[in-house]
Amino acid sequence: MKLTCAAAVFLAIAQAGSPQRQAITSTTTAILVDAVVRDKNGALITDLSASDFELAEDGVPQTIDSFTRVSHGGGIGVGVAWKAPDRTLAVTPTARPEPAASAPLEDAATVALVYDHLSSDTLSLAQKATLDYVPLSGDSDVRVGVFAGDVGVRMLQFYTTDRTAVRQAVARITPIGMIEEQKVERADTLLSRRREIDAQNAAAISDVTATGGAALARGAADIGEREMERALIQTELTMMRTFDAFDRSQKGHDTAGVLSSVVQSLSIYPGRKTIVFFSEGLPVTPALSSRLESVIDAANRANVTAYAVDAKGLRTNSSLADARKEMTNFVEDRTQQTALGTTRTDQPLTMAFERVEDTLKLDSRTGLAKLAEETGGFLVEQSNDLSSAFRRIDEDNQFHYLLTYAPKNNTFDGRFRAIRVGVRRSGAHVFARKGYRAVRATPAADAGSYEIPALALLDRAPLPNAFPVHAAAFSFPDPARPGLSPVAVHVSTASLQFTVDANRATYSAQTAVVVRIRDADGHQVQTLSQQYLLTGDAKDVEAAKKGEILFYREPDLPPGVYSIESIVFDAAANRGSARIATLTVPPPAPSALGMSSLVLISRTEEVPEGRLPAGSPLAVGRMLLYPNLGEPIVNAASRELPFYFALYGNTAGATASAQLLRNGQVLADAPVQLASSTGPRVQHVGRFPIGALPPGTYELRIRVGELTRSAFFTLRAAER
């Protein structure tokens, strides 16, 4: 099992720099806006040009630098281009842009179906709505993943084009906790009995006061029994409300974590990225609103659009029913107190008002609407028919506009910048993200929750070394990106602690990779990170332990010497391993010959035509190169050592040679035949014989003119 498709990671990083789809990074100020435009009747508008758009940031008009129409499939229609095993369904488009103005076909869309803390009845309706729309079989160009947000996030199906696998994953989702109606029914019963007791006691007190004597003694005993029952009822009500508040808060934190993880999983993919989020509500209390804001920020940075489905709205009752019930209970209690001539309350009146206000804030629409609207999607509510909503999401994926601009305010101050996109056409409505946060480095979604313990462990002395980890950084001084510095970290999943839940028949593991980059003065320049949540069926846990995690990023760094501090943190075991390396980024020299780091190759992978953009540092033709990050090489299995480097600038007349050294002593020296220069970059892949070498540590040194690059490797004898 391969946990992460490293090829997809490399491809996504390389393609993120394309002008048509560029996320906000630490090295560019180009902002991408993904926009869907509909008329007053909800139909897509597909014939707009760049001159039809108006774009402003914080109220300041901006210049649109690039404009692209993105059109997938045969056109805009219902159920576009589902691929059956033996045929492709014909689709009649309802609108088609002019061919001359259309953009070249981009990568297919990626959709995450996320089911969050759903009770039995709402889950069954959400599952039915999804299964009614997803075909019974066949493939599609659109990748779909299925996630459940119960305890953390469970990946039931990673992104696939196999619709049968998607349907099976949706059907495997299980409900969480007590059905909401059962809790409401119990609370209603308790409140009704409490009012009944209050009325009985008020009448009994009136009677015994009038009669006195033995009747007073008997009445007092009855009143005492009812008061005891009332106290027990009040205790249960208080516990239910306390637990409900805690449960909502906990679910809010869990939900934010689930959404953050899904956003991260989508961020590596090119093309339009979509979350369809089924939930019974997102709280917007002060304690949790900041978490929701961070999720929205992360989604906007990754160009992810969220479509929220109010799962309560799939039922017949209103989403405001809980708030009305709280208000009704409050009014009925006060009315009874007035009628009985008592001011007795079980809590200050302000607490009752606060509970009503809290219920309004926790209305399912509030947080869900915010998530959807601020990422360019929409909220589905008060409806148990999702077919039209799914069709609209499909239409958004199949046709939209991509706009890029360079902000006139290029100060990275961490503040929110509001984006407004308008169209010069009457009745047109634009769906696009509402803004972004102006940060130089792109932090991971909800990074603080997993970066903090990892960085704390990284700062310990001595450095933690709980399990094998390999990490390296390289310099590729491409004139177009002179500070290009790929960073890679590798760990085997066998080193992680897996937890098996016997009740759910699932396994889980959680780890984080954090890379901190410091300059020569020790100042932190960038932090790169990724959280990995591993889940699956318990029967597959042994296969999961045979996987690998390959973390890869391409930061751009100014010239200088840097310390690359990497740590892999196993959250379940609360342990980790760290590695520190040094990287030199040379100053740009356009007229001089430039040379990349020397990369020892672990393995290669052929990538389909057109998937690797020109300039990708670890791609040669259609081959993707996986670097050796320091892993020992078994000399019985490897008779040759493959290596790679790139030259930039004028290579005419340049000569190269390779040396093999051990303990500083030259063991072998051979010329290296460079390929003829056909452009500003020359890539060289070579092999050095190592079959006759004994185990030990060696240095491979490549010299091109006056430039020298070295890489160390360790040979290990084969195990017998």
RAFEN-V413215 format. One record per residue. N is the residue number from 1. OMEGA is omega as a letter, one per 30 degrees, with the letter a starting at -180 (* if undefined). D_CENTER is the distance of its C-alpha to the mean C-alpha in Angstrom with 2 decimals. Layout:
# RAFEN-V413215
n=N omega=OMEGA d_center=D_CENTER
n=N omega=OMEGA d_center=D_CENTER
This chain:
# RAFEN-V413215
n=1 omega=l d_center=21.64
n=2 omega=a d_center=19.25
n=3 omega=a d_center=15.93
n=4 omega=l d_center=14.10
n=5 omega=a d_center=15.74
n=6 omega=l d_center=16.70
n=7 omega=l d_center=18.33
n=8 omega=l d_center=15.21
n=9 omega=l d_center=13.68
n=10 omega=a d_center=17.02
n=11 omega=a d_center=17.25
n=12 omega=l d_center=13.99
n=13 omega=a d_center=15.01
n=14 omega=a d_center=18.47
n=15 omega=a d_center=17.81
n=16 omega=a d_center=15.67
n=17 omega=a d_center=19.09
n=18 omega=a d_center=20.79
n=19 omega=a d_center=22.34
n=20 omega=a d_center=21.12
n=21 omega=a d_center=17.38
n=22 omega=l d_center=16.72
n=23 omega=l d_center=13.87
n=24 omega=l d_center=15.22
n=25 omega=a d_center=16.00
n=26 omega=a d_center=18.55
n=27 omega=l d_center=21.19
n=28 omega=l d_center=21.39
n=29 omega=l d_center=22.02
n=30 omega=a d_center=21.42
n=31 omega=l d_center=19.30
n=32 omega=l d_center=18.05
n=33 omega=l d_center=18.56
n=34 omega=a d_center=17.78
n=35 omega=l d_center=20.51
n=36 omega=a d_center=21.98
n=37 omega=l d_center=25.60
n=38 omega=l d_center=27.67
n=39 omega=a d_center=31.27
n=40 omega=l d_center=32.76
n=41 omega=l d_center=32.95
n=42 omega=l d_center=29.27
n=43 omega=l d_center=30.02
n=44 omega=l d_center=28.05
n=45 omega=a d_center=29.81
n=46 omega=a d_center=29.62
n=47 omega=a d_center=32.47
n=48 omega=l d_center=31.36
n=49 omega=a d_center=31.89
n=50 omega=a d_center=30.73
n=51 omega=l d_center=33.81
n=52 omega=a d_center=32.80
n=53 omega=l d_center=29.77
n=54 omega=a d_center=29.95
n=55 omega=l d_center=27.16
n=56 omega=l d_center=27.37
n=57 omega=a d_center=25.44
n=58 omega=l d_center=26.73
n=59 omega=a d_center=29.67
n=60 omega=l d_center=30.61
n=61 omega=a d_center=30.97
n=62 omega=l d_center=29.03
n=63 omega=l d_center=30.08
n=64 omega=a d_center=28.01
n=65 omega=l d_center=27.93
n=66 omega=a d_center=26.66
n=67 omega=a d_center=26.54
n=68 omega=l d_center=25.33
n=69 omega=l d_center=25.75
n=70 omega=a d_center=23.28
n=71 omega=l d_center=24.97
n=72 omega=l d_center=23.94
n=73 omega=a d_center=26.32
n=74 omega=a d_center=29.86
n=75 omega=a d_center=29.21
n=76 omega=a d_center=28.05
n=77 omega=a d_center=28.90
n=78 omega=l d_center=28.09
n=79 omega=a d_center=26.33
n=80 omega=l d_center=26.26
n=81 omega=l d_center=26.92
n=82 omega=a d_center=26.09
n=83 omega=l d_center=27.61
n=84 omega=a d_center=29.99
n=85 omega=a d_center=31.34
n=86 omega=a d_center=34.57
n=87 omega=l d_center=33.93
n=88 omega=a d_center=31.65
n=89 omega=l d_center=32.16
n=90 omega=a d_center=33.90
n=91 omega=l d_center=32.37
n=92 omega=a d_center=34.38
n=93 omega=l d_center=32.54
n=94 omega=l d_center=33.29
n=95 omega=a d_center=32.82
n=96 omega=l d_center=32.58
n=97 omega=l d_center=32.32
n=98 omega=a d_center=35.14
n=99 omega=a d_center=34.66
n=100 omega=a d_center=35.65
n=101 omega=a d_center=32.98
n=102 omega=l d_center=30.05
n=103 omega=l d_center=27.37
n=104 omega=a d_center=27.08
n=105 omega=l d_center=24.76
n=106 omega=l d_center=21.13
n=107 omega=a d_center=18.80
n=108 omega=a d_center=18.10
n=109 omega=l d_center=15.34
n=110 omega=a d_center=12.32
n=111 omega=l d_center=11.90
n=112 omega=l d_center=9.95
n=113 omega=a d_center=12.62
n=114 omega=a d_center=11.68
n=115 omega=a d_center=14.85
n=116 omega=l d_center=14.95
n=117 omega=a d_center=18.09
n=118 omega=l d_center=20.53
n=119 omega=a d_center=24.24
n=120 omega=a d_center=26.47
n=121 omega=a d_center=27.80
n=122 omega=l d_center=24.68
n=123 omega=a d_center=22.78
n=124 omega=l d_center=25.73
n=125 omega=l d_center=25.79
n=126 omega=l d_center=22.08
n=127 omega=a d_center=22.59
n=128 omega=a d_center=25.78
n=129 omega=a d_center=24.35
n=130 omega=a d_center=21.66
n=131 omega=l d_center=24.24
n=132 omega=a d_center=26.76
n=133 omega=a d_center=24.63
n=134 omega=a d_center=23.21
n=135 omega=a d_center=26.21
n=136 omega=a d_center=27.93
n=137 omega=l d_center=27.61
n=138 omega=a d_center=27.01
n=139 omega=l d_center=24.30
n=140 omega=l d_center=22.50
n=141 omega=a d_center=21.00
n=142 omega=l d_center=17.88
n=143 omega=a d_center=15.28
n=144 omega=l d_center=14.28
n=145 omega=a d_center=12.24
n=146 omega=a d_center=13.21
n=147 omega=l d_center=11.63
n=148 omega=a d_center=13.81
n=149 omega=l d_center=13.24
n=150 omega=l d_center=16.58
n=151 omega=a d_center=16.82
n=152 omega=l d_center=13.33
n=153 omega=l d_center=11.14
n=154 omega=l d_center=13.17
n=155 omega=a d_center=12.31
n=156 omega=l d_center=15.53
n=157 omega=l d_center=15.17
n=158 omega=a d_center=12.98
n=159 omega=a d_center=12.96
n=160 omega=l d_center=16.70
n=161 omega=a d_center=19.46
n=162 omega=a d_center=21.69
n=163 omega=l d_center=22.18
n=164 omega=l d_center=24.27
n=165 omega=l d_center=21.50
n=166 omega=a d_center=19.22
n=167 omega=l d_center=22.14
n=168 omega=l d_center=22.86
n=169 omega=l d_center=19.38
n=170 omega=a d_center=19.59
n=171 omega=a d_center=23.07
n=172 omega=a d_center=22.10
n=173 omega=a d_center=20.14
n=174 omega=l d_center=22.40
n=175 omega=a d_center=23.13
n=176 omega=l d_center=22.71
n=177 omega=a d_center=25.67
n=178 omega=l d_center=28.79
n=179 omega=a d_center=29.03
n=180 omega=a d_center=28.95
n=181 omega=l d_center=32.39
n=182 omega=l d_center=33.93
n=183 omega=l d_center=32.94
n=184 omega=a d_center=34.22
n=185 omega=l d_center=37.39
n=186 omega=l d_center=38.09
n=187 omega=l d_center=37.69
n=188 omega=l d_center=40.02
n=189 omega=a d_center=42.56
n=190 omega=l d_center=42.60
n=191 omega=l d_center=42.97
n=192 omega=l d_center=45.75
n=193 omega=l d_center=47.60
n=194 omega=l d_center=47.34
n=195 omega=l d_center=48.93
n=196 omega=l d_center=51.58
n=197 omega=l d_center=52.43
n=198 omega=l d_center=52.73
n=199 omega=l d_center=55.10
n=200 omega=a d_center=57.17
n=201 omega=l d_center=57.53
n=202 omega=l d_center=58.53
n=203 omega=a d_center=61.21
n=204 omega=l d_center=62.39
n=205 omega=l d_center=62.79
n=206 omega=a d_center=64.85
n=207 omega=a d_center=67.06
n=208 omega=l d_center=67.78
n=209 omega=a d_center=68.53
n=210 omega=a d_center=71.23
n=211 omega=l d_center=72.76
n=212 omega=l d_center=72.51
n=213 omega=a d_center=74.11
n=214 omega=l d_center=72.98
n=215 omega=l d_center=70.64
n=216 omega=a d_center=68.86
n=217 omega=l d_center=68.37
n=218 omega=a d_center=67.07
n=219 omega=a d_center=64.79
n=220 omega=l d_center=63.39
n=221 omega=l d_center=62.45
n=222 omega=l d_center=60.68
n=223 omega=l d_center=58.87
n=224 omega=l d_center=57.79
n=225 omega=l d_center=56.34
n=226 omega=l d_center=54.40
n=227 omega=l d_center=53.16
n=228 omega=l d_center=51.90
n=229 omega=a d_center=50.08
n=230 omega=l d_center=48.66
n=231 omega=l d_center=47.41
n=232 omega=l d_center=45.62
n=233 omega=a d_center=44.07
n=234 omega=l d_center=42.92
n=235 omega=l d_center=41.42
n=236 omega=l d_center=39.41
n=237 omega=l d_center=38.27
n=238 omega=l d_center=37.23
n=239 omega=l d_center=35.30
n=240 omega=a d_center=33.55
n=241 omega=l d_center=32.59
n=242 omega=l d_center=31.50
n=243 omega=a d_center=29.39
n=244 omega=l d_center=27.98
n=245 omega=l d_center=26.99
n=246 omega=a d_center=25.48
n=247 omega=l d_center=23.74
n=248 omega=l d_center=22.20
n=249 omega=a d_center=21.12
n=250 omega=l d_center=19.66
n=251 omega=l d_center=17.88
n=252 omega=l d_center=16.52
n=253 omega=l d_center=15.13
n=254 omega=a d_center=13.83
n=255 omega=l d_center=12.27
n=256 omega=l d_center=10.49
n=257 omega=l d_center=9.20
n=258 omega=a d_center=8.29
n=259 omega=l d_center=6.44
n=260 omega=a d_center=4.63
n=261 omega=l d_center=4.08
n=262 omega=l d_center=3.66
n=263 omega=l d_center=1.95
n=264 omega=a d_center=2.24
n=265 omega=l d_center=4.54
n=266 omega=a d_center=5.56
n=267 omega=a d_center=6.14
n=268 omega=a d_center=9.02
n=269 omega=l d_center=10.79
n=270 omega=l d_center=13.62
n=271 omega=a d_center=15.02
n=272 omega=a d_center=13.92
n=273 omega=a d_center=10.49
n=274 omega=l d_center=10.83
n=275 omega=l d_center=9.81
n=276 omega=a d_center=13.11
n=277 omega=l d_center=13.00
n=278 omega=a d_center=16.23
n=279 omega=l d_center=17.20
n=280 omega=l d_center=20.54
n=281 omega=l d_center=19.57
n=282 omega=a d_center=17.45
n=283 omega=l d_center=19.76
n=284 omega=l d_center=20.40
n=285 omega=a d_center=22.74
n=286 omega=a d_center=23.10
n=287 omega=a d_center=21.58
n=288 omega=a d_center=18.32
n=289 omega=l d_center=18.17
n=290 omega=l d_center=16.94
n=291 omega=l d_center=13.87
n=292 omega=l d_center=13.26
n=293 omega=a d_center=14.05
n=294 omega=l d_center=11.50
n=295 omega=l d_center=8.68
n=296 omega=l d_center=10.63
n=297 omega=a d_center=11.16
n=298 omega=l d_center=7.65
n=299 omega=l d_center=7.36
n=300 omega=l d_center=10.83
n=301 omega=a d_center=10.44
n=302 omega=a d_center=8.16
n=303 omega=l d_center=10.64
n=304 omega=l d_center=8.74
n=305 omega=a d_center=11.48
n=306 omega=l d_center=11.53
n=307 omega=a d_center=14.73
n=308 omega=l d_center=15.73
n=309 omega=l d_center=18.51
n=310 omega=a d_center=20.82
n=311 omega=l d_center=21.71
n=312 omega=l d_center=24.79
n=313 omega=l d_center=25.87
n=314 omega=l d_center=26.20
n=315 omega=a d_center=29.18
n=316 omega=a d_center=32.34
n=317 omega=a d_center=32.33
n=318 omega=l d_center=31.07
n=319 omega=l d_center=27.93
n=320 omega=a d_center=30.40
n=321 omega=a d_center=32.57
n=322 omega=l d_center=31.47
n=323 omega=l d_center=32.30
n=324 omega=a d_center=35.62
n=325 omega=l d_center=36.44
n=326 omega=l d_center=35.95
n=327 omega=l d_center=38.19
n=328 omega=l d_center=40.73
n=329 omega=l d_center=40.96
n=330 omega=a d_center=41.51
n=331 omega=a d_center=44.23
n=332 omega=l d_center=45.93
n=333 omega=a d_center=46.12
n=334 omega=l d_center=47.66
n=335 omega=l d_center=50.04
n=336 omega=l d_center=51.29
n=337 omega=l d_center=51.80
n=338 omega=a d_center=53.86
n=339 omega=a d_center=55.88
n=340 omega=l d_center=56.65
n=341 omega=l d_center=57.54
n=342 omega=l d_center=55.09
n=343 omega=a d_center=52.34
n=344 omega=l d_center=50.83
n=345 omega=l d_center=47.02
n=346 omega=l d_center=44.68
n=347 omega=l d_center=42.56
n=348 omega=a d_center=42.89
n=349 omega=a d_center=42.63
n=350 omega=l d_center=39.93
n=351 omega=l d_center=37.66
n=352 omega=l d_center=38.21
n=353 omega=a d_center=37.33
n=354 omega=l d_center=34.19
n=355 omega=l d_center=33.17
n=356 omega=l d_center=33.68
n=357 omega=l d_center=31.69
n=358 omega=l d_center=28.86
n=359 omega=l d_center=28.89
n=360 omega=l d_center=28.73
n=361 omega=a d_center=25.71
n=362 omega=l d_center=24.03
n=363 omega=a d_center=24.99
n=364 omega=a d_center=22.17
n=365 omega=a d_center=22.34
n=366 omega=a d_center=21.80
n=367 omega=a d_center=18.19
n=368 omega=l d_center=17.13
n=369 omega=l d_center=19.11
n=370 omega=l d_center=17.66
n=371 omega=a d_center=14.02
n=372 omega=a d_center=15.30
n=373 omega=a d_center=17.93
n=374 omega=l d_center=16.21
n=375 omega=l d_center=13.53
n=376 omega=l d_center=16.37
n=377 omega=l d_center=16.40
n=378 omega=a d_center=18.96
n=379 omega=l d_center=19.80
n=380 omega=a d_center=21.73
n=381 omega=l d_center=24.26
n=382 omega=a d_center=27.77
n=383 omega=l d_center=27.77
n=384 omega=l d_center=27.86
n=385 omega=a d_center=27.90
n=386 omega=a d_center=24.47
n=387 omega=l d_center=25.92
n=388 omega=l d_center=26.32
n=389 omega=l d_center=22.80
n=390 omega=l d_center=21.40
n=391 omega=a d_center=23.94
n=392 omega=l d_center=22.87
n=393 omega=l d_center=19.17
n=394 omega=l d_center=20.62
n=395 omega=l d_center=22.84
n=396 omega=l d_center=20.13
n=397 omega=a d_center=18.39
n=398 omega=l d_center=21.85
n=399 omega=l d_center=23.22
n=400 omega=a d_center=21.90
n=401 omega=l d_center=22.83
n=402 omega=l d_center=21.20
n=403 omega=l d_center=22.77
n=404 omega=l d_center=22.51
n=405 omega=l d_center=24.48
n=406 omega=a d_center=25.28
n=407 omega=l d_center=25.44
n=408 omega=l d_center=29.00
n=409 omega=a d_center=27.77
n=410 omega=l d_center=26.31
n=411 omega=l d_center=26.31
n=412 omega=a d_center=23.14
n=413 omega=l d_center=23.89
n=414 omega=a d_center=20.50
n=415 omega=l d_center=21.66
n=416 omega=l d_center=20.11
n=417 omega=a d_center=21.51
n=418 omega=l d_center=22.14
n=419 omega=l d_center=22.08
n=420 omega=l d_center=24.59
n=421 omega=l d_center=25.10
n=422 omega=l d_center=28.44
n=423 omega=a d_center=30.49
n=424 omega=l d_center=34.25
n=425 omega=a d_center=34.98
n=426 omega=l d_center=36.32
n=427 omega=a d_center=34.23
n=428 omega=l d_center=31.00
n=429 omega=a d_center=27.74
n=430 omega=l d_center=24.64
n=431 omega=a d_center=21.06
n=432 omega=l d_center=18.80
n=433 omega=a d_center=16.46
n=434 omega=l d_center=18.67
n=435 omega=a d_center=18.03
n=436 omega=l d_center=16.20
n=437 omega=a d_center=16.88
n=438 omega=l d_center=19.29
n=439 omega=a d_center=18.16
n=440 omega=l d_center=19.46
n=441 omega=a d_center=16.77
n=442 omega=a d_center=13.11
n=443 omega=l d_center=11.76
n=444 omega=l d_center=8.47
n=445 omega=l d_center=6.55
n=446 omega=a d_center=9.23
n=447 omega=a d_center=10.72
n=448 omega=a d_center=14.06
n=449 omega=a d_center=13.53
n=450 omega=l d_center=13.42
n=451 omega=a d_center=14.91
n=452 omega=l d_center=18.08
n=453 omega=l d_center=19.61
n=454 omega=l d_center=18.86
n=455 omega=l d_center=20.54
n=456 omega=l d_center=23.31
n=457 omega=l d_center=24.06
n=458 omega=a d_center=24.08
n=459 omega=a d_center=26.74
n=460 omega=l d_center=29.04
n=461 omega=f d_center=32.27
n=462 omega=l d_center=32.77
n=463 omega=l d_center=29.37
n=464 omega=l d_center=27.80
n=465 omega=a d_center=28.34
n=466 omega=a d_center=27.59
n=467 omega=a d_center=26.67
n=468 omega=l d_center=26.75
n=469 omega=l d_center=24.14
n=470 omega=a d_center=24.65
n=471 omega=l d_center=23.37
n=472 omega=l d_center=24.78
n=473 omega=a d_center=24.53
n=474 omega=l d_center=26.45
n=475 omega=l d_center=27.96
n=476 omega=a d_center=28.33
n=477 omega=l d_center=30.37
n=478 omega=a d_center=29.98
n=479 omega=l d_center=32.04
n=480 omega=l d_center=29.26
n=481 omega=a d_center=26.83
n=482 omega=a d_center=29.27
n=483 omega=a d_center=26.79
n=484 omega=a d_center=24.44
n=485 omega=a d_center=23.67
n=486 omega=l d_center=21.44
n=487 omega=l d_center=20.22
n=488 omega=l d_center=19.63
n=489 omega=a d_center=19.42
n=490 omega=l d_center=20.37
n=491 omega=l d_center=20.78
n=492 omega=l d_center=22.08
n=493 omega=l d_center=20.49
n=494 omega=a d_center=24.14
n=495 omega=a d_center=24.00
n=496 omega=l d_center=21.45
n=497 omega=l d_center=22.59
n=498 omega=l d_center=21.76
n=499 omega=l d_center=22.53
n=500 omega=l d_center=24.08
n=501 omega=a d_center=24.34
n=502 omega=a d_center=27.69
n=503 omega=a d_center=27.56
n=504 omega=a d_center=24.36
n=505 omega=l d_center=25.13
n=506 omega=l d_center=21.67
n=507 omega=l d_center=20.57
n=508 omega=l d_center=17.71
n=509 omega=a d_center=16.99
n=510 omega=l d_center=14.61
n=511 omega=l d_center=14.73
n=512 omega=l d_center=13.48
n=513 omega=l d_center=14.73
n=514 omega=l d_center=15.83
n=515 omega=l d_center=18.17
n=516 omega=a d_center=20.43
n=517 omega=l d_center=22.73
n=518 omega=l d_center=26.10
n=519 omega=a d_center=28.95
n=520 omega=l d_center=32.60
n=521 omega=l d_center=33.24
n=522 omega=l d_center=30.52
n=523 omega=l d_center=28.36
n=524 omega=a d_center=24.58
n=525 omega=l d_center=23.42
n=526 omega=l d_center=19.71
n=527 omega=l d_center=17.12
n=528 omega=a d_center=14.50
n=529 omega=l d_center=12.08
n=530 omega=l d_center=9.47
n=531 omega=l d_center=9.17
n=532 omega=l d_center=10.24
n=533 omega=a d_center=10.94
n=534 omega=l d_center=13.86
n=535 omega=l d_center=15.45
n=536 omega=l d_center=18.20
n=537 omega=a d_center=21.80
n=538 omega=a d_center=24.18
n=539 omega=a d_center=26.48
n=540 omega=a d_center=24.02
n=541 omega=a d_center=23.50
n=542 omega=l d_center=26.05
n=543 omega=l d_center=24.44
n=544 omega=a d_center=21.07
n=545 omega=l d_center=23.06
n=546 omega=a d_center=24.20
n=547 omega=l d_center=20.90
n=548 omega=l d_center=19.57
n=549 omega=l d_center=16.55
n=550 omega=l d_center=16.83
n=551 omega=a d_center=14.87
n=552 omega=l d_center=15.80
n=553 omega=l d_center=15.69
n=554 omega=l d_center=18.38
n=555 omega=l d_center=19.27
n=556 omega=a d_center=22.43
n=557 omega=l d_center=25.01
n=558 omega=l d_center=28.44
n=559 omega=l d_center=31.50
n=560 omega=l d_center=32.19
n=561 omega=a d_center=31.87
n=562 omega=l d_center=28.64
n=563 omega=a d_center=27.78
n=564 omega=a d_center=24.54
n=565 omega=a d_center=23.64
n=566 omega=l d_center=21.15
n=567 omega=l d_center=20.38
n=568 omega=a d_center=18.78
n=569 omega=l d_center=18.57
n=570 omega=a d_center=19.06
n=571 omega=a d_center=18.12
n=572 omega=a d_center=20.26
n=573 omega=a d_center=23.26
n=574 omega=l d_center=22.74
n=575 omega=a d_center=23.82
n=576 omega=l d_center=22.79
n=577 omega=a d_center=24.26
n=578 omega=l d_center=24.45
n=579 omega=l d_center=25.85
n=580 omega=l d_center=27.27
n=581 omega=l d_center=28.29
n=582 omega=a d_center=30.01
n=583 omega=l d_center=29.23
n=584 omega=l d_center=31.64
n=585 omega=a d_center=30.56
n=586 omega=l d_center=33.83
n=587 omega=l d_center=34.91
n=588 omega=l d_center=34.88
n=589 omega=a d_center=38.24
n=590 omega=a d_center=38.39
n=591 omega=a d_center=41.99
n=592 omega=l d_center=41.67
n=593 omega=l d_center=40.32
n=594 omega=a d_center=36.79
n=595 omega=l d_center=35.42
n=596 omega=l d_center=32.04
n=597 omega=l d_center=31.52
n=598 omega=a d_center=33.03
n=599 omega=l d_center=30.46
n=600 omega=a d_center=31.60
n=601 omega=l d_center=30.09
n=602 omega=l d_center=28.87
n=603 omega=l d_center=28.40
n=604 omega=l d_center=27.75
n=605 omega=l d_center=26.02
n=606 omega=a d_center=27.25
n=607 omega=a d_center=24.83
n=608 omega=a d_center=25.89
n=609 omega=l d_center=27.79
n=610 omega=a d_center=25.94
n=611 omega=a d_center=22.49
n=612 omega=l d_center=23.17
n=613 omega=l d_center=23.89
n=614 omega=l d_center=27.00
n=615 omega=l d_center=26.60
n=616 omega=a d_center=23.86
n=617 omega=a d_center=25.19
n=618 omega=l d_center=24.92
n=619 omega=l d_center=26.08
n=620 omega=a d_center=29.76
n=621 omega=l d_center=30.64
n=622 omega=a d_center=28.61
n=623 omega=l d_center=28.09
n=624 omega=a d_center=24.94
n=625 omega=l d_center=26.12
n=626 omega=a d_center=24.48
n=627 omega=l d_center=25.98
n=628 omega=a d_center=27.85
n=629 omega=a d_center=26.40
n=630 omega=l d_center=29.52
n=631 omega=l d_center=29.67
n=632 omega=a d_center=33.37
n=633 omega=l d_center=34.99
n=634 omega=a d_center=37.39
n=635 omega=l d_center=40.42
n=636 omega=a d_center=41.97
n=637 omega=a d_center=39.00
n=638 omega=l d_center=38.48
n=639 omega=a d_center=41.69
n=640 omega=l d_center=40.11
n=641 omega=l d_center=37.47
n=642 omega=l d_center=35.36
n=643 omega=a d_center=34.36
n=644 omega=l d_center=32.96
n=645 omega=l d_center=33.33
n=646 omega=l d_center=33.33
n=647 omega=a d_center=36.01
n=648 omega=l d_center=35.79
n=649 omega=a d_center=38.70
n=650 omega=a d_center=42.26
n=651 omega=a d_center=42.72
n=652 omega=l d_center=46.18
n=653 omega=a d_center=48.56
n=654 omega=l d_center=45.97
n=655 omega=a d_center=46.76
n=656 omega=l d_center=44.61
n=657 omega=l d_center=45.40
n=658 omega=l d_center=43.71
n=659 omega=l d_center=44.93
n=660 omega=a d_center=44.26
n=661 omega=l d_center=45.01
n=662 omega=a d_center=45.31
n=663 omega=l d_center=46.08
n=664 omega=a d_center=46.78
n=665 omega=a d_center=49.35
n=666 omega=l d_center=49.06
n=667 omega=a d_center=49.31
n=668 omega=a d_center=48.90
n=669 omega=a d_center=48.79
n=670 omega=l d_center=48.16
n=671 omega=l d_center=47.70
n=672 omega=a d_center=44.48
n=673 omega=a d_center=45.02
n=674 omega=l d_center=42.62
n=675 omega=l d_center=41.77
n=676 omega=a d_center=43.40
n=677 omega=l d_center=41.51
n=678 omega=a d_center=40.28
n=679 omega=a d_center=38.03
n=680 omega=a d_center=36.54
n=681 omega=l d_center=34.79
n=682 omega=l d_center=36.39
n=683 omega=a d_center=34.32
n=684 omega=l d_center=36.24
n=685 omega=a d_center=35.44
n=686 omega=l d_center=38.26
n=687 omega=l d_center=39.39
n=688 omega=a d_center=41.53
n=689 omega=a d_center=43.66
n=690 omega=a d_center=43.04
n=691 omega=a d_center=44.59
n=692 omega=a d_center=47.69
n=693 omega=l d_center=46.03
n=694 omega=l d_center=46.24
n=695 omega=l d_center=43.27
n=696 omega=l d_center=42.29
n=697 omega=a d_center=40.24
n=698 omega=l d_center=40.86
n=699 omega=l d_center=40.03
n=700 omega=a d_center=39.63
n=701 omega=l d_center=40.69
n=702 omega=l d_center=40.58
n=703 omega=l d_center=42.86
n=704 omega=a d_center=42.87
n=705 omega=l d_center=45.69
n=706 omega=a d_center=45.28
n=707 omega=l d_center=41.55
n=708 omega=l d_center=40.61
n=709 omega=a d_center=37.37
n=710 omega=l d_center=37.17
n=711 omega=a d_center=34.97
n=712 omega=l d_center=35.90
n=713 omega=a d_center=35.56
n=714 omega=l d_center=36.92
n=715 omega=a d_center=38.92
n=716 omega=l d_center=39.15
n=717 omega=l d_center=41.80
n=718 omega=l d_center=40.86
n=719 omega=a d_center=40.95
n=720 omega=* d_center=43.97
